[in-house]
Amino acid sequence: MNKSKIRTRFAPSPTGTPESVHLGFVIRALWSYAYAKKNNGQFVLRIEDTDVKRSRKDTEDAIYSVLHKFGINWDEGPDVGGKYGPYRQSERLEKYKIAAEKLVTSGYAYYDFDAVKREKEEIKASYLDSEKIKSLKVRPKARNNDIKESLERIKNGEPYVVRVKMPEDRSFEYYDWILKKKIKFFGKEVSDMILLKSDGYPTYHLAVVVDDVDMQISHVFRGQEWISSTPIHLYLYEGLNKQIPEIGHFSVILDPRTGKKFSKRDMSAMFGVKTWLDDGYLPEAILNYLMLLGWAPKDNTEMFTLDQFVGAFDQDGVQKSNPIFNREKLDWFNGQYIRQLSTESLNAKLQMLNAKFNKLNKDKQLKITELLKDRIKKLTDINDLAKFFWERPEVDASLLGENYKEHLKTAIDIIENEKDFIEVIKEKGYKTGDFFMDLRIAITGMKFTPPINESIEILGKNETIDRLKYVLAKDENKN
């Protein structure tokens, strides 16, 4: 392949539900995309749908939708085509079969007729945890099968798998272009993993090599959890007599609860992109946070658009240590992006999020939006922080101070006669904090709200007085 032409790829698997498309997808696509664009190269999207039973069309569609939402667009892929297609693995089966046969013929792989019964269990174990690859040191007797005899059995319709024939007397070494170091493996420590399943579908190991060769991928980005599979791929490139792309591994995200790598289940459940968007996080804020999760710019800049990130990205900034997901930092980014929105734009987003807010007249909506703009961390904060504007609260009397009756009666007089709160508070000798806390709780039902004076203005004189009288009357009726 022409190393002067940069070509990177993102190759997700469309398994699970559409909601399981998680933030890890975005990070891996982001880095591959940024490196290609920084170097005037091409970014390829490839769909790894060889897990026939678990692959779903709606999940594939969700992958497209998520990437587009974050502005990560591809030059070649299943939906846009390209001269190196097909870009969906289920449409490339003949290519894998030919490659597998070539590997067997050249002594780099072999036919195994005994593995058919246990292939599902073996493949599942290796995919659930790539570290298990190390413990699956399978050296089947089939390694010594005669090729002519094997071909005769295949001709007679006997099912088989194709395994890589890892040499036990060799070592494998490559320079990791992201980690910037040489990594060495010994063949005797690597299992004879299955390359082609009995149903004719490839495993990851065969498909990724064949596809990267055919699509002329120059630089590979992978998570560090896949380092242990690299010697298999190095051996397959050799067996196919193809040039090896630059292979690099970046850090994995750690669970803040355990300090360990997220499981696939946790990653999907906790970090499904739809979950975060539905919870009021802006795509721009999520993307900006993910940019810095494992990568650091030279000048400590924190705010990046996608184009700015592309311009600044380089492998020198890739951090060797695994980052811990920090929701507080994501909240900070989201707050920053919310405050960059115009009031009209933020208001439109809040309208789509909350039906009751959307029923208020436009003037009142805009006033509430302006009041919330500097105070919310995510869009869904409106549901709690502002619900008192359209829903009269039930006030918990235990939250009110011992002088709340006098405070509320005085507040009613101030509002009815348009007096100044501070002047009357001083005149009456009230404690300012206690007075306003009782007023706030009686009107909103909460201790923490937007500024109370502005809130009263938005609620209106009559509604505010009605709420204060309601709290007083409720107490009198109880007595």
Helices and strands as residue ranges (DSSP letters): E 7-10, G 18-20, H 23-38, E 42-45, H 57-69, G 89-91, H 93-105, E 109-112, G 115-117, H 119-128, H 132-135, G 141-144, H 147-155, E 161-164, E 171-176, E 181-186, G 187-189, E 194-196, H 204-214, E 219-223, G 224-229, H 230-239, E 246-250, H 264-271, H 273-278, H 283-291, H 306-312, G 315-317, H 327-340, H 343-353, H 355-359, H 362-372, G 379-381, H 382-385, G 387-389, G 397-399, H 404-416, H 421-428, H 432-444, H 452-459, H 461-478
